[in-house]
Amino acid sequence: MNRKIGVQSILFISIFLFISATLSSTVISIPPVTQETIIVDITGNGDFTSIKNAIESADITDIILIKKGTYNEHDLNVKQKIEIIGEDPSNTIINSSGNVAFTLSSSYVDISNLQIINTGEFAISIPPGSIGCTITNCIINTKFKGVAINVRSSYNTISDCNLIGIDNSKQGVKISGNYNIVKNCDMQDFANGVLIITNSDDNQIQNCNIFNCENAIDIRFDSNRNIVTRCNIYSNLQTIKIWLNSNDNFVYLNNFWKNDNNAIDENNNSWDNGAQGNYWDKYRGADKNGDGIGDSPYTISEGNIDRFPLMQIVLPDIISPPGNLLIVTSKSDNTPTFSWTESIYIEGIKGYLVKIDNSPETSIGNVLSWTSIDILSDGVHTFYVRAKSFDNKTSNYSSLTFTIDTTIIDTDGDGWSDSEEQLYGTDPNNPGNYPEDTDNDHIPNSVDTDDDNDGYSDEMESSYGTNSLDINIYPTDTDNDGIPNNDSPDGKYLGDTDDDNDGLSDIDETSLGSNPVNKNDITRIFINGQPYYLVDASQNNVFDILYNPITKATTAVVKQNDKYLIDQNGDGVWDYIYIISNESVSAYGEEPLLPIPTLILIILIISIPISVLIYSYIRKQKIIKLPQKPIVIEKPDIVTKYLKGPLSKKKETVEMITQTKSLLQHIQQDVQVYMEKLKQLENQFNEPIFIEEKKVEPPKEEPTEIKDIHEIEAKIDKILSESNNKKSN
């Protein structure tokens, strides 16, 4: 009985350990977290008047509620998992004065209902390591041509935001990470509405309106498996560009119309979901069966097609906000006029609601422009417009921040004040005569250092002989870092020493045989914390050598299926393995191990029940009968070789017989060792293990000198016969 109870106890403990290890998260009690609301009110009716002070005092999970007003603050570094909520994006404004507004240095930070104006390099930056952040219902104006939201980490969500650039600011959203989602956002007046760059995979762009950009969406540098769906992409210079080794991306159920240029796909991507593609206003195919799908594919670029182009525009389930919002009157006009592009909704648009600042909304019907009926004071104002549908739903606001200054006299209403025109030598009374301003940044070409705003100064373009008035013509710069590849012909500017920005200088790449302007033929890896480079020296898309940038030594690598074998020290022996799929490096021959707790758990689960069963069996049986598997004596190679073919053709020697006899003696010794071990087991259990034991006789001594070949043959036959008899017994 006691033995049975002991066995059951061991089994229970094993099961308990298994359940505890797998379900421990469900049995640990977590105490409630204290969550406080901190109120920021610039009028003094809250806990703080400063957003920065509130952030610095907040604890994890606290909520910071920002009351309406304009807060002149910037460089707000959020280091705790907190929520920052504005009262209303139309009147809760952060003026960052040309600087970064927020840096989210913690994971799981939530920002919502704010308007951020006058941003610098970034409005909001999410650095590496900060995951799970959300930015919701915010309005961002990038006055100084920066990036609205810079995402350098993974698993973040940006939704229902209105991102407004100025004269092709850099990017609305820049993503350098994985599994991020951008949805229900409006983006306008950017160089790239969305830029997905450098090994950024599995991101999603959904239900966005992207318009009046140089490129609506740009996917490049090994960025794979991203999805773009249900977006309205219109009035852009370029729609979507996928290039620089970016593959397996999906683009489907989007609307492309009024764009200057077609999409570009230089790699292997999908432009439909297998049943439906996209709506293209330039598609001219027929739909003879009336199923809404074009009968012929739509060509994206060479080798890439939309197999199922849509004949009608994809109408969204939500109302898209008005787009391309502009002020069409001069800064000195205190009754400004605004224009916008139409909203889109499946049930149709009934009209628009407009307001300036905090004034009541006015319904103006289904028109696309409006002039203020109120006289505005000098200063900064914000215009808002949203659409209303026939089923009485409304869209999000589109907004535009502008300045009124009636002290500026603009007699001809051309947007340049009389004093500016006098300063720059144009006629203040002629609306067709005003300072030349190629990039429309309100800095005349005569004083602008970069007339076309292409990132290369007029002086640099003059040195390189490119057109300083054409944004599409500039010095060759492979990695777009602002440093041209080559020295300028006049010697005033030095060229880039690393044209493709892959980490190896052009000189090193040339000496190694790789291409200095191809980033994909170099991959940096780390071995024991030291950087090395895998180099495609033969330029055939396969790495050939390992380069040590410190010692300048090169050693061998060989591709084997999905990995590379690496000889780090050049001794001809493989030292490491580089796995291509996850870009990891491990020691050669090293198998990936399970975590130690998991290994211990597995050992417990397997060993304890087996031990219990063995113990129980021994107690019950008391006698162990080992399987009587006969000993197989294989023919030694020398005997086999000797017996092959006619004996007359062999060279019989005494040495062969001696080797044969020695081999049989070794076999006899092994048998004796095994028998000794079996006898020890008998003594341990005090009972015989075998019912019957066969005694193995040692081989008889053979004469050292044998003269007759027939006698040799007879002896060998006798040895083999005895061996077979033992095997059968």
C-alpha positions in Angstrom: 0.0 0.0 0.0 2.8 2.4 1.0 4.6 1.7 -2.3 1.4 2.5 -4.2 0.9 5.7 -2.3 4.5 6.7 -3.1 4.1 6.0 -6.8 0.9 8.1 -6.9 2.6 10.9 -5.1 5.5 11.0 -7.5 3.1 11.1 -10.5 1.0 13.8 -8.8 4.2 15.9 -8.3 5.2 15.5 -11.9 1.8 16.6 -13.2 1.7 19.5 -10.8 5.2 20.7 -11.9 4.0 20.5 -15.6 0.8 22.4 -15.0 2.6 25.0 -12.8 5.2 25.7 -15.5 2.7 26.1 -18.3 0.0 28.0 -16.5 1.9 29.9 -13.9 0.7 33.2 -15.4 -2.9 32.4 -14.5 -2.3 31.6 -10.9 -0.1 34.6 -9.9 -2.3 37.2 -8.3 -1.5 40.7 -9.6 -2.4 43.6 -7.3 -4.4 46.5 -8.8 -2.3 49.4 -10.3 -3.0 52.9 -9.0 -3.9 55.1 -11.9 -4.1 58.9 -11.4 -5.2 61.7 -13.7 -2.9 64.7 -13.9 -4.4 67.9 -15.3 -2.4 70.4 -17.2 -4.1 73.8 -17.7 -2.2 76.8 -19.0 -4.6 79.1 -17.1 -3.5 77.6 -13.8 -6.7 75.7 -13.0 -5.0 72.3 -12.9 -2.1 70.4 -11.3 0.5 71.9 -13.7 0.7 74.6 -16.3 3.6 72.8 -18.0 3.3 69.6 -19.9 7.0 68.9 -19.3 6.6 69.1 -15.6 3.5 66.9 -15.6 5.4 64.2 -17.6 8.4 64.3 -15.2 6.1 63.9 -12.2 4.0 61.1 -13.7 4.2 57.5 -12.6 3.6 54.4 -14.7 0.0 54.1 -16.0 -0.9 57.7 -15.1 -3.1 59.8 -17.4 -2.1 63.4 -18.3 -5.1 65.4 -19.4 -4.1 68.6 -21.3 -6.8 71.3 -21.3 -7.3 73.5 -24.3 -4.8 76.2 -25.0 -1.5 76.8 -26.9 1.5 75.4 -25.1 4.9 76.6 -26.2 6.9 73.4 -25.3 9.2 71.0 -27.1 11.7 68.1 -26.4 9.1 66.3 -24.2 10.8 63.0 -23.4 8.3 60.4 -22.1 10.0 57.7 -20.1 7.0 56.1 -18.4 4.1 54.0 -19.7 1.5 56.8 -19.5 -1.3 58.3 -21.5 -1.2 61.9 -22.8 -4.7 63.1 -23.8 -5.6 66.5 -25.2 -9.0 68.0 -24.6 -9.6 68.5 -28.3 -7.2 68.5 -31.3 -8.8 71.7 -32.6 -7.8 73.8 -29.6 -5.2 71.8 -27.6 -2.1 73.0 -29.4 1.6 72.3 -28.8 3.9 74.8 -30.5 7.3 73.1 -30.7 9.0 76.1 -32.2 11.1 74.2 -34.8 12.0 71.4 -32.4 11.0 67.8 -31.7 7.8 67.8 -29.8 7.7 64.3 -28.3 10.2 61.5 -27.9 8.6 58.3 -26.6 11.5 56.7 -24.7 9.2 54.1 -23.1 7.0 51.3 -24.5 3.2 51.5 -24.4 2.9 55.3 -24.4 -0.4 56.6 -25.7 -0.8 60.1 -27.2 -4.2 61.4 -28.5 -6.3 64.5 -29.3 -3.4 66.9 -29.7 -2.4 69.4 -32.4 1.3 69.8 -32.9 2.5 72.8 -34.9 5.9 74.3 -36.0 7.7 71.0 -35.7 11.4 70.5 -36.4 13.2 67.3 -37.5 10.3 65.2 -36.1 7.0 66.0 -34.4 6.9 62.6 -32.6 9.8 60.2 -32.5 9.5 56.5 -31.4 13.1 55.3 -31.0 14.3 51.6 -31.1 13.0 49.6 -28.1 9.8 51.5 -27.6 7.1 49.1 -28.7 3.3 49.1 -28.4 2.9 52.9 -28.5 -0.3 54.5 -30.0 -0.8 57.9 -31.6 -4.5 58.7 -32.2 -6.6 61.6 -33.5 -3.7 64.1 -33.7 -3.1 66.9 -36.1 0.5 67.6 -37.0 1.8 70.5 -39.1 5.5 70.1 -40.1 6.3 73.7 -40.8 10.1 73.1 -41.0 10.0 70.3 -43.6 10.7 67.5 -41.1 9.1 64.1 -40.5 5.7 64.1 -38.8 6.0 60.7 -37.0 9.3 58.8 -37.0 8.8 55.1 -36.1 12.1 53.2 -35.4 10.6 50.3 -33.5 7.9 47.7 -33.8 4.3 46.9 -32.9 3.1 50.6 -32.8 -0.2 52.0 -34.1 -0.9 55.4 -35.7 -4.6 56.0 -36.4 -7.0 58.8 -37.3 -4.3 61.4 -37.6 -4.1 64.4 -40.0 -0.5 64.9 -41.1 0.2 68.1 -43.1 3.6 68.9 -44.7 4.7 72.1 -46.3 6.4 72.3 -49.7 7.2 68.6 -49.7 8.4 68.1 -46.2 10.3 64.8 -45.7 7.8 62.2 -44.6 4.3 61.9 -43.0 5.2 58.6 -41.4 8.7 57.1 -41.6 8.9 53.4 -40.5 12.1 51.5 -39.7 10.6 48.6 -37.8 8.2 45.7 -38.0 4.5 45.0 -37.4 3.5 48.7 -37.3 0.0 49.8 -38.3 -1.0 53.1 -39.9 -4.7 53.4 -40.5 -7.4 56.0 -41.1 -4.9 58.8 -41.6 -4.6 61.8 -44.0 -1.3 62.8 -45.4 -0.5 65.7 -47.7 2.4 67.8 -49.0 5.3 65.4 -48.2 8.1 64.0 -50.2 6.8 60.6 -49.0 3.5 60.2 -47.4 4.8 56.9 -46.0 8.4 55.7 -46.2 9.1 52.1 -45.2 12.8 51.6 -45.2 15.7 49.2 -44.3 14.6 45.7 -43.3 11.1 46.8 -42.2 8.7 43.9 -42.6 5.1 43.1 -42.0 3.8 46.7 -41.6 0.3 47.7 -42.7 -1.0 50.9 -44.3 -4.9 50.8 -44.2 -7.7 53.2 -45.1 -5.4 56.2 -45.5 -5.8 59.3 -47.8 -2.5 60.3 -49.3 -2.4 63.2 -51.7 -0.3 66.0 -53.1 2.9 64.2 -52.3 6.0 63.6 -54.4 5.7 59.8 -53.6 2.6 58.6 -51.8 4.2 55.4 -50.5 7.9 54.4 -50.8 9.1 50.9 -49.8 12.8 50.2 -50.1 16.0 48.5 -48.8 15.0 44.9 -48.1 11.5 45.7 -46.7 9.2 42.8 -47.2 5.7 41.5 -46.6 4.2 44.9 -46.0 0.5 45.5 -46.9 -1.1 48.6 -48.5 -4.9 48.3 -48.7 -8.1 50.4 -49.0 -6.2 53.7 -49.4 -7.1 56.6 -51.6 -3.9 57.7 -53.4 -4.5 60.7 -55.6 -3.0 63.9 -56.9 0.6 62.8 -56.3 3.6 63.0 -58.5 4.2 59.3 -57.9 1.8 56.7 -56.4 3.7 53.7 -54.9 7.4 52.8 -55.5 8.7 49.5 -54.3 12.4 49.0 -55.0 15.9 48.2 -53.7 15.4 44.5 -53.0 11.9 44.7 -51.3 9.8 41.7 -52.1 6.5 39.9 -51.2 4.7 43.1 -50.5 0.9 43.3 -51.1 -1.0 46.2 -52.7 -4.7 45.7 -53.2 -8.2 47.3 -53.0 -6.7 50.8 -53.3 -7.8 53.7 -55.5 -5.2 55.4 -57.8 -6.4 58.5 -59.6 -5.2 61.9 -60.8 -1.5 60.9 -60.2 1.1 62.2 -62.6 3.1 58.9 -62.8 2.3 55.3 -62.6 3.4 53.0 -59.8 6.9 51.5 -59.9 7.9 48.0 -58.8 11.4 46.9 -59.4 11.2 43.6 -57.4 8.7 40.7 -56.9 5.5 41.9 -55.3 1.7 41.4 -55.6 -0.7 44.0 -56.8 -3.9 42.0 -56.1 -5.1 39.6 -53.4 -5.8 36.7 -55.9 -9.4 37.9 -56.6 -9.4 41.7 -56.6 -6.8 44.3 -57.5 -6.9 48.1 -57.4 -8.8 50.9 -59.2 -6.6 52.7 -61.8 -8.0 55.7 -63.5 -5.6 55.1 -66.4 -6.9 51.5 -67.0 -8.5 51.2 -70.4 -9.4 47.5 -70.5 -12.9 46.1 -70.9 -15.3 44.2 -68.6 -17.4 42.1 -70.9 -18.9 39.9 -68.3 -19.8 42.8 -66.0 -18.2 41.4 -62.9 -16.4 44.6 -62.0 -13.0 43.1 -62.8 -11.1 44.1 -66.0 -10.7 41.3 -68.5 -7.0 42.1 -69.1 -4.4 42.8 -66.5 -3.0 46.3 -65.7 0.7 46.7 -66.2 2.4 48.3 -63.2 6.0 48.2 -64.6 8.0 45.7 -66.5 7.3 42.2 -65.2 4.7 43.4 -62.6 0.9 43.5 -63.2 -2.4 43.9 -61.4 -4.2 40.7 -62.5 -7.6 41.8 -61.4 -7.9 45.6 -61.9 -11.2 47.1 -60.6 -13.5 48.9 -63.0 -15.0 51.2 -60.3 -13.5 53.1 -57.5 -13.5 51.4 -54.1 -15.7 53.4 -51.9 -14.7 53.4 -48.2 -16.8 52.3 -45.3 -15.8 55.5 -43.5 -16.0 59.1 -44.8 -12.7 60.3 -45.9 -11.9 63.9 -44.7 -11.6 66.7 -47.2 -8.1 66.8 -48.8 -5.6 69.2 -50.2 -6.7 72.1 -47.9 -5.3 75.4 -49.1 -5.7 79.1 -48.3 -5.9 81.0 -51.6 -5.7 84.6 -50.4 -2.9 86.8 -49.1 -1.7 86.9 -45.5 -2.9 90.4 -45.3 -6.5 89.5 -46.2 -8.5 89.2 -42.9 -11.4 87.5 -44.7 -9.5 84.6 -46.2 -10.7 82.1 -48.7 -10.1 78.3 -48.5 -10.4 75.4 -50.9 -10.2 71.6 -50.6 -10.8 68.4 -52.5 -13.9 66.3 -52.1 -14.5 63.6 -49.5 -15.5 60.1 -50.5 -18.1 57.9 -48.9 -20.2 54.9 -50.1 -23.5 56.7 -49.3 -22.4 60.0 -50.9 -21.5 63.4 -49.5 -24.3 65.8 -48.5 -22.1 68.8 -47.7 -19.4 70.3 -45.5 -19.1 71.9 -42.1 -16.5 74.7 -41.6 -15.2 76.8 -38.7 -12.2 79.0 -37.8 -10.7 78.5 -34.3 -13.4 77.9 -31.7 -16.2 79.6 -33.6 -19.5 77.6 -34.2 -19.6 75.4 -37.2 -21.3 76.6 -40.4 -23.0 74.2 -42.9 -22.1 75.4 -46.4 -23.5 72.7 -48.7 -21.7 70.5 -51.1 -19.1 73.1 -52.3 -15.3 72.9 -52.3 -14.4 76.4 -51.3 -15.4 79.0 -48.7 -14.7 82.6 -47.7 -14.8 83.7 -44.1 -17.8 85.9 -43.3 -16.1 87.2 -40.1 -13.2 89.6 -40.1 -10.2 87.9 -38.4 -7.8 89.6 -36.1 -4.1 89.6 -36.7 -2.3 86.5 -35.5 -2.4 82.7 -35.9 -5.6 80.9 -36.7 -6.8 77.5 -37.7 -9.4 76.6 -40.3 -11.4 73.3 -39.9 -13.6 71.5 -42.4 -15.3 68.1 -42.3 -17.7 66.3 -44.5 -21.3 65.2 -43.8 -22.9 62.3 -45.6 -26.5 61.6 -46.6 -26.9 59.2 -43.7 -25.8 62.0 -41.4 -22.4 60.7 -40.5 -19.4 63.1 -40.4 -15.7 62.7 -41.2 -12.7 63.7 -39.2 -11.6 67.3 -39.5 -9.1 68.5 -41.9 -7.3 71.6 -40.7 -5.0 74.3 -41.8 -3.1 76.7 -39.6 -2.4 80.2 -41.1 -1.5 83.7 -40.1 -3.2 87.0 -40.6 -1.2 90.2 -40.6 -3.0 93.3 -41.8 0.0 95.4 -41.3 1.3 93.8 -44.4 0.1 95.7 -47.5 -0.3 93.5 -50.5 -1.9 95.8 -53.1 -2.0 93.3 -55.9 -2.9 90.3 -53.8 -0.2 88.0 -55.2 0.8 86.8 -51.7 3.9 89.0 -51.6 3.6 92.2 -49.6 4.3 95.5 -51.1 7.4 95.9 -49.0 8.7 92.4 -50.0 8.2 93.2 -53.7 9.9 96.5 -53.3 12.8 94.8 -51.5 13.1 92.1 -54.3 12.5 94.5 -57.2 9.1 93.4 -58.4 5.9 95.4 -59.0 3.6 95.6 -56.0 0.7 96.7 -58.2 1.0 93.8 -60.7 -0.3 90.4 -59.6 1.6 88.7 -62.4 4.9 90.2 -61.3 6.4 88.9 -58.0 9.7 87.5 -56.8 10.8 84.2 -58.5 10.4 81.4 -56.0 10.9 78.0 -57.6 10.3 75.8 -54.5 7.4 78.1 -53.2 9.0 78.4 -49.8 8.5 82.2 -49.8 12.2 82.7 -50.0 13.0 84.3 -53.4 15.6 82.5 -55.5 17.8 85.5 -55.3 18.4 84.9 -51.6 17.4 81.2 -51.3 20.5 78.9 -51.0 18.5 75.9 -52.4 16.2 77.2 -55.1 14.6 73.9 -56.0 14.6 72.4 -52.4 16.2 69.2 -53.5 18.6 69.1 -50.5 21.7 70.2 -52.5 22.6 73.8 -52.3 22.7 76.0 -55.4 26.5 76.4 -54.9 27.0 72.6 -54.8 24.8 72.1 -57.9 26.9 74.8 -59.7 30.1 72.9 -58.8 28.7 69.6 -60.1 27.0 71.2 -63.1 23.4 70.2 -62.3 20.3 72.3 -62.5 19.6 74.2 -59.3 16.0 75.0 -60.5 14.9 71.4 -61.1 14.1 69.3 -58.0 14.6 66.1 -60.1 18.1 67.0 -61.3 20.9 66.9 -58.7 24.4 65.3 -58.2 24.5 61.5 -58.2 24.1 60.4 -54.6 23.4 56.7 -54.3 22.6 56.6 -50.5 20.8 60.0 -50.5 22.8 61.3 -47.6 23.4 64.7 -49.2 27.0 63.9 -50.1 27.5 63.3 -53.8 29.3 60.1 -54.8 32.2 61.8 -56.5 34.3 64.9 -56.0 33.0 68.0 -57.8 34.8 68.8 -61.1 36.1 72.1 -59.7 37.5 70.4 -56.5 35.3 72.5 -54.1 33.4 69.4 -52.8 34.8 66.0 -51.8 32.7 63.0 -52.7 31.2 60.4 -50.4 33.7 57.8 -49.2 30.9 55.2 -48.8 28.5 55.7 -51.7 26.0 53.0 -50.8 26.3 53.5 -47.0 26.8 49.8 -46.3 29.6 50.4 -43.8 32.5 49.6 -46.1 34.4 52.4 -47.8 34.4 52.5 -51.6 38.2 51.8 -51.5 37.7 48.7 -49.4 34.8 47.5 -51.7 36.9 48.0 -54.8 39.8 46.0 -53.4 37.5 43.2 -52.2 35.6 43.0 -55.6 32.2 44.2 -54.4 30.2 47.0 -55.9 30.6 50.4 -54.1 27.1 51.5 -55.2 25.3 48.3 -54.3 24.3 48.1 -50.7 23.0 44.6 -51.0 26.4 42.9 -51.7 27.6 43.6 -48.1 26.1 42.4 -44.9 27.5 43.3 -41.5 27.4 40.6 -38.8 28.8 40.4 -35.3 31.0 37.5 -34.0 31.7 37.7 -30.2 30.8 41.4 -30.3 33.2 42.3 -33.1 31.8 43.5 -36.5 32.7 41.5 -39.6 31.4 41.8 -43.2 30.1 39.1 -45.5 31.1 40.2 -49.0 29.8 39.3 -52.4 33.2 39.6 -54.1 32.1 37.9 -57.3 28.9 40.0 -57.6 26.6 37.0 -58.2 24.3 37.6 -55.2 26.1 35.0 -53.0 28.6 36.0 -50.3 32.1 34.7 -51.0 34.3 36.0 -48.2 34.4 37.2 -44.6 36.1 40.5 -44.1 37.6 41.6 -40.8 37.7 45.5 -40.9 40.2 45.7 -38.1 42.9 43.3 -39.4 41.8 43.7 -43.1 42.0 39.9 -43.4 39.6 37.9 -45.6 38.6 34.3 -44.9 36.3 31.8 -46.6 32.6 31.4 -46.4 30.4 28.9 -48.3 26.7 29.0 -48.8 24.8 25.8 -47.8 21.1 25.9 -48.4 19.7 28.7 -46.1 23.0 29.4 -44.3 26.6 30.3 -44.7 29.5 28.4 -43.2 32.2 30.7 -41.9 35.9 30.2 -41.4 36.7 33.1 -39.0 40.4 32.5 -38.4 41.4 31.1 -41.8 42.6 27.7 -40.5 40.4 25.8 -43.0 37.9 24.7 -40.4 34.4 26.0 -40.1 33.9 28.1 -37.0 30.4 29.7 -37.3 27.1 29.5 -39.1 25.2 32.5 -40.4 21.5 31.8 -40.8 20.1 33.9 -43.6 16.4 33.9 -42.5 16.9 35.5 -39.1 20.4 37.0 -39.6 21.8 35.1 -36.6 25.3 33.8 -36.0 26.0 30.6 -34.0 29.0 28.4 -33.5 29.5 25.7 -36.1 27.8 22.4 -35.0 26.0 24.2 -32.2 22.4 23.1 -32.1 19.8 25.6 -30.8 19.0 24.7 -27.2 15.7 24.9 -25.4 15.5 27.3 -22.4 16.9 25.7 -19.2 13.6 25.7 -17.3 11.9 24.0 -20.3 14.7 21.4 -20.4 14.3 20.7 -16.7 10.6 20.4 -17.0 10.9 18.0 -19.9 13.4 15.8 -18.0 11.1 15.7 -15.0 8.0 14.8 -17.1 9.9 12.0 -18.8 12.1 10.6 -16.1 9.8 10.5 -13.1 7.0 8.4 -14.6 9.6 6.1 -16.2 11.5 5.7 -12.9 8.2 4.9 -11.2 7.3 2.3 -13.8 10.8 0.6 -13.6 10.7 0.5 -9.8 7.2 -1.0 -9.8 8.2 -3.6 -12.4 11.3 -4.6 -10.4 9.3 -5.0 -7.2 6.7 -7.2 -8.9 8.9 -9.4 -11.1 12.0 -9.8 -9.0 13.6 -11.6 -12.0 14.9 -9.8 -15.0 15.3 -11.8 -18.1 17.5 -10.0 -20.6 16.7 -10.7 -24.2 18.9 -13.5 -25.5 20.1 -11.8 -28.6 22.8 -14.0 -30.2 26.2 -12.5 -30.6 26.9 -11.8 -34.3 30.4 -12.3 -35.3 31.0 -10.4 -38.5 33.5 -11.7 -41.0 36.6 -9.6 -40.7 37.6 -7.7 -43.8 40.8 -9.6 -44.2 39.0 -13.0 -44.1 36.3 -11.7 -46.5 39.0 -10.5 -48.9 40.9 -13.7 -48.6 37.8 -15.8 -49.4 36.8 -13.9 -52.5 37.7 -15.5 -55.8 39.6 -18.6 -56.5 42.1 -19.5 -53.8 44.7 -20.1 -56.4 44.8 -16.4 -57.2 45.5 -15.3 -53.6 48.9 -14.8 -52.0 48.7 -16.8 -48.8 51.0 -15.7 -46.1 51.5 -16.5 -42.5 50.8 -12.9 -41.6 47.2 -13.2 -42.9 46.6 -16.3 -40.7 48.1 -14.5 -37.7 45.9 -11.4 -38.2 42.8 -13.7 -38.5 43.7 -15.6 -35.3 44.3 -12.3 -33.5 40.9 -10.9 -34.6 39.2 -14.1 -33.3 41.0 -13.7 -30.0 39.7 -10.1 -29.6 36.2 -11.4 -30.3 36.6 -14.0 -27.6 37.8 -11.4 -25.1 34.8 -9.2 -25.8 32.5 -12.1 -25.2 34.2 -12.8 -21.9 33.8 -9.2 -20.9 30.1 -9.2 -21.6 29.7 -12.5 -19.7 31.4 -11.0 -16.7 28.9 -8.0 -16.7 26.0 -10.5 -16.9 27.4 -12.4 -13.9 27.6 -9.1 -12.0 23.9 -8.5 -12.7 23.1 -12.0 -11.4 24.9 -11.3 -8.2 23.0 -8.0 -7.8 19.6 -9.7 -8.0 20.7 -13.0 -6.4 19.1 -14.9 -9.2 20.2 -16.3 -12.6 19.6 -14.0 -15.5 19.9 -16.7 -18.1 18.2 -20.0 -17.9 21.0 -21.6 -19.7 24.5 -20.3 -20.3 26.6 -21.3 -23.2 30.3 -21.6 -22.7 32.4 -20.1 -25.4 35.5 -22.1 -26.1 38.7 -20.3 -27.0 40.1 -20.9 -30.4 42.6 -23.7 -30.6 46.2 -22.7 -31.3 47.2 -23.1 -34.9 50.7 -24.2 -35.9 52.9 -21.3 -36.8 54.0 -23.0 -39.9 51.6 -24.4 -42.4 52.8 -25.6 -45.7 49.7 -27.0 -47.5 47.3 -24.5 -49.0 44.5 -27.0 -48.5 45.3 -27.2 -44.9 44.9 -23.4 -44.6 41.6 -23.5 -46.3 40.4 -26.3 -44.0 41.4 -24.3 -40.9 39.6 -21.2 -42.0 36.4 -23.2 -42.8 36.6 -24.7 -39.4 36.8 -21.3 -37.7 33.9 -19.9 -39.6 31.9 -23.1 -38.9 32.4 -22.8 -35.2 31.4 -19.1 -35.3 28.2 -19.9 -37.1 27.4 -22.7 -34.7 27.7 -20.3 -31.8 25.5 -17.8 -33.6 22.8 -20.4 -34.1 22.9 -21.6 -30.5 
